[in-house]
Amino acid sequence: MNEIATGMFLWLLKILGLYLGILIVLTLILSRWKKRSAHDTEEIAEQKKQRQKKR
């Protein structure tokens, strides 16, 4: 019985580790995407200002 419990515990630990790993990777991807999006928004705003100055 102990061997079964130990096997199930290790199996659950592996699943938890996999879940946490995926969560961390998705968090990193999302934060980089947000930074890029904010940077693009700033560039668009600067371009609009430059166009208005030229007029």
N, C-alpha and C positions, 0 to 999 in steps of 0.2 A: 504494500500500500504506500509505503514511503517513496518508493521509486516512481510510482505514478504521480504522486503529488509533486515530487521534485521535477519530473519531466514537464508537468503542466506549468509549474512556476517558471521554469526556464523558457518555455514556449511563450508564456505571457510577457516575460521580460524582453524577448526578441521582438515581439509585436510592438511593445511599448517603445523600444529603441527605434524601430523602423518608423513608427508614427512620429516620434519626436524629431527624427532626422528629416523627414519629409516636411514637417511643420517649420523647422529652421530654414530649410532651403527655400520654401515658398515665401517665408518672411523676408529673406534676403532679396529674392527676386522682386517682391512687391515694393520694398523700400527703394531699390535702385530704379524701378519703373517710376515711382512717385518723384524721385529726384530729377530724373530725366524729363518728366512731364512738366515739373515746375520750371526747369531750366528752359524748355521750349517755350513755355508761356512768357517768360521774361524776355526771351529773344523776340517774340512776336510783338510784345509791347514796345520794345526799343525800336523795332522796325517801323511801327506805326508813328512813333514820335519823330523819327528821322524823316518820314514821308511828309508829316505835317510841317516840319521846319522848312522843307524844300519848297513848299507852296507859298 
